[in-house]
């Protein structure tokens, strides 16, 4: 049996290097400033400030202060105990699911280990204080105060108030797309189950699911047509579950996925541990992508006070490249604070 300590190091190793096939952010790109700025842009109604304290990057959420603390996001009282908590996972959200036929034997074994019962159950979780501030509570009673009952694609579901308006836009756009697309029309008609809020841990772990916050939606069809929809169900009968070809995995139409993503959701079909029925609200990941793209183009990151609707800025609306971009990059290589 794998010990807790060993599993912790395995998890950290996997989390930092092998969350294949996600596109990981390099140590040079993933910084406290980048991630906290992404939260500031993604949740402007809840995050009021991101500042440098002289020792670390700090974010203020609903009046509470949290330190970057090596990617742990901890209150002041715990910042020096960051090694006691697992790191939070930040990555460049990929444009499409990776093709299993491209996996090397090493990647296959890493994904297999990532999905192992011992590693998942013994993983050291992150501290939940930041989540409590951002989402309005950590206990079941507190969380349920934030929940709303809504109608979505013909089903009544219970979700966090944060996603009521985004889901409303998702439904409006999906129904509009269905008017001219028989695949999307058939997708809506084939839905048999819609799940959202569910107070529980992620199966096989000791961690809270995004369903426990009411921030995730599962969409299941009436029939899978001999296709696979969830890695853990497939693992029960197939030890090479990670190699199931994409065409043998059930998924919503591409346009439906794109609509969800444009409103701040991520799709579980792009994970190594694929969950093709699952969408969860993670606008900060989309914002990390956008900020990284701005940095790659050597452009200024817009100020949230002067650039409203940051989630909906298109490439043609970005500010022009900075002058002397190459010179600035050379200077910053030797002096990152410049």
Secondary structure, 3 states (H helix, E strand, C coil): CCCHHHHHHHHHHHHHHCCCCCECCCCCCCCHHHHHHHHHHHCCCCEEEEEECCCCEEEEECCEEEECHHHCCECHHHHHHHHHCCCCCCCECCCCCCCHHHCCHHHHHHHHHHCCHHHHHHCCCCCCHHHHHHHCCCCHHHHHCCEEEEEECCEEEEEEHHHHHHHHHHHHHHHHHHCCCHHHHHHHHCEEEEECCCCCECCCCCCECHHHHCCEEEEEECCCCCCECEHHHHHCCCCCHHHCCHHHECCCCHHHHHHHHHCCEEEHHHCCCCECCEEEECHHHHHHHHHHHHHHCCCCCCCCCCCCCHHHCCHHHCCCCCCCHHHHHHHHHHCCCC
